[in-house]
């Protein structure tokens, strides 16, 4: 039995302290790299096992289960961090048929004995969830929640509070730590939208922040755990990193880190994405992208020139006629009373459709089904249509961004954060990318947005340049993209 050790811990920030002391049955914390999340989770688990009521023999029994997505991550991070602090308090076993387990056995100052287990599991596939069936535990620790599926959380939640048997658990439940996930991850959905009863979601200050998209990143004076980090950790951390990477990993904002090159590197989710409603009296503009996954974007231009994209309509395996009917229903329900000024689509839709008995184009089929759309101008020039969106993204109008996206546009939002991207070309030496973006779920609504702005006149502004500043912005963007 381990004896003679004295442990003391002071949380390095108010959010970390609230996380450790939280009595909520389900508590999650989201924070940047280096913020002390994993360390705090270890201490939270340790606090739980020490606070368990003793049985008639003075034994405080409990069983925790720590979960990570893969065994390399489990051993490289979760187990390592736990054992770095608490290995002297018991014996760690691995190998054989049983999962890695740390059996803790030590006395407290009050004379009682802690007899606890911390079991470590990797659950990186749906079929691994069966490992949880039959598990009887006191609490569960989810390490790096963004890497886990919601089915893991659902199953784990119902296995807690079932140990010990002879004395009721003093506290039972689940807790977890994570870096900022994508906006279509279940964590975002629960923390920001559903907000279920019995759950607490805590967010640490980012390690860095900035005033707006045009301002440089700066170290956040409210960042936690700074005393335990190398000197200038966050200031050095932003150097040489993509904006999307910094946003997620250091600024602690929801986002998507692309494995390619984002089409819109100037998009900054905290700046460009927020809630708003359509303004009565201003015309509506609609953009359409076709193919087997047709999509639509719906927005308005404010009197000051700001563009606001309020809705997206995203479909899968949908023909033109069915898409037209869905769009008509959407207009009838969501846009009742608004005047639709333009409906602009992919110029490729002006070609006759193979297999159609009447050999009509997409635009002719749309017209026959009540959607009067026209092809986008400029012969589908990729530079012009992407610049039609990129220019408002960079523009600031009286302190406001020139482009706003509503959070309801989930697929577009992911695309703007990097899901709409150029694929990396596997060559030695300098990084190279394909000339055209990857066709995926994100590309369709994003390209529908390009046609929306082209049809509403932004393409003309790009070609002609309405101001000196806009022309300079366009030139800089082309240089950055290697198009100049």
VENTAGI-V118886 format. One record per residue. N is the residue number from 1. OMEGA is omega as a letter, one per 40 degrees, with the letter a starting at -180 (none if undefined). Layout:
BEGIN
n omega
N OMEGA
N OMEGA
END
This chain:
BEGIN
n omega
1 a
2 i
3 i
4 i
5 i
6 a
7 i
8 a
9 i
10 i
11 a
12 i
13 a
14 i
15 i
16 i
17 i
18 i
19 a
20 a
21 a
22 i
23 i
24 a
25 i
26 a
27 i
28 i
29 i
30 a
31 a
32 i
33 i
34 a
35 i
36 a
37 a
38 i
39 i
40 i
41 i
42 a
43 i
44 i
45 i
46 i
47 a
48 a
49 i
50 a
51 i
52 i
53 i
54 i
55 a
56 i
57 a
58 a
59 i
60 a
61 i
62 i
63 i
64 i
65 i
66 a
67 i
68 a
69 a
70 i
71 i
72 i
73 i
74 a
75 a
76 a
77 a
78 a
79 a
80 a
81 i
82 a
83 i
84 a
85 a
86 a
87 a
88 a
89 i
90 a
91 i
92 i
93 i
94 a
95 a
96 a
97 a
98 i
99 i
100 a
101 i
102 i
103 a
104 i
105 a
106 a
107 i
108 a
109 a
110 i
111 i
112 a
113 i
114 i
115 a
116 i
117 i
118 a
119 a
120 a
121 i
122 a
123 a
124 i
125 a
126 a
127 i
128 a
129 i
130 i
131 a
132 a
133 a
134 i
135 i
136 a
137 i
138 a
139 i
140 i
141 i
142 a
143 a
144 a
145 a
146 a
147 a
148 i
149 a
150 i
151 i
152 a
153 a
154 a
155 a
156 a
157 a
158 i
159 a
160 i
161 a
162 i
163 e
164 a
165 a
166 i
167 a
168 i
169 i
170 i
171 i
172 i
173 i
174 i
175 a
176 i
177 a
178 i
179 a
180 i
181 i
182 a
183 i
184 i
185 a
186 a
187 i
188 a
189 a
190 a
191 a
192 a
193 a
194 a
195 a
196 i
197 i
198 i
199 i
200 i
201 a
202 a
203 i
204 i
205 i
206 i
207 i
208 i
209 i
210 a
211 i
212 a
213 a
214 a
215 i
216 i
217 i
218 a
219 a
220 a
221 i
222 a
223 a
224 i
225 a
226 a
227 a
228 a
229 i
230 i
231 i
232 a
233 a
234 i
235 i
236 a
237 a
238 a
239 i
240 a
241 i
242 i
243 a
244 a
245 i
246 a
247 a
248 a
249 a
250 i
251 i
252 i
253 i
254 i
255 a
256 i
257 a
258 i
259 i
260 a
261 a
262 i
263 a
264 a
265 a
266 i
267 i
268 a
269 i
270 a
271 a
272 a
273 i
274 a
275 i
276 i
277 i
278 a
279 i
280 i
281 i
282 a
283 i
284 i
285 a
286 i
287 a
288 i
289 a
290 a
291 a
292 i
293 a
294 a
295 i
296 i
297 a
298 a
299 i
300 i
301 i
302 a
303 i
304 i
305 i
306 i
307 i
308 i
309 a
310 a
311 i
312 i
313 a
314 a
315 i
316 i
317 a
318 i
319 a
320 a
321 i
322 i
323 i
324 i
325 i
326 i
327 i
328 i
329 i
330 i
331 a
332 a
333 a
334 a
335 i
336 i
337 i
338 i
339 i
340 a
341 a
342 i
343 a
344 a
345 i
346 a
347 i
348 i
349 i
350 i
351 a
352 a
353 i
354 i
355 i
356 a
357 a
358 i
359 i
360 i
361 i
362 a
363 i
364 i
365 i
366 a
367 a
368 a
369 i
370 i
371 a
372 a
373 i
374 i
375 i
376 i
377 i
378 i
379 i
380 i
381 a
382 a
383 a
384 a
385 i
386 i
387 i
388 i
389 a
390 a
391 i
392 i
393 a
394 a
395 i
396 a
397 a
398 i
399 i
400 i
401 i
402 a
403 i
404 i
405 i
406 i
407 i
408 a
409 a
410 a
411 i
412 a
413 i
414 i
415 a
416 i
417 i
418 i
419 i
420 a
421 i
422 i
423 i
424 i
425 a
426 i
427 i
428 i
429 a
430 i
431 i
432 a
433 i
434 a
435 a
436 a
437 i
438 i
439 i
440 a
441 a
442 a
443 a
444 i
445 i
446 i
447 i
448 i
449 i
450 a
451 i
452 a
453 i
454 a
455 a
456 i
457 a
458 i
459 i
460 i
461 i
462 a
463 a
464 a
465 a
466 i
467 i
468 a
469 a
470 i
471 i
472 i
473 a
474 i
475 i
476 a
477 i
478 i
479 a
480 a
481 a
482 a
483 a
484 none
END
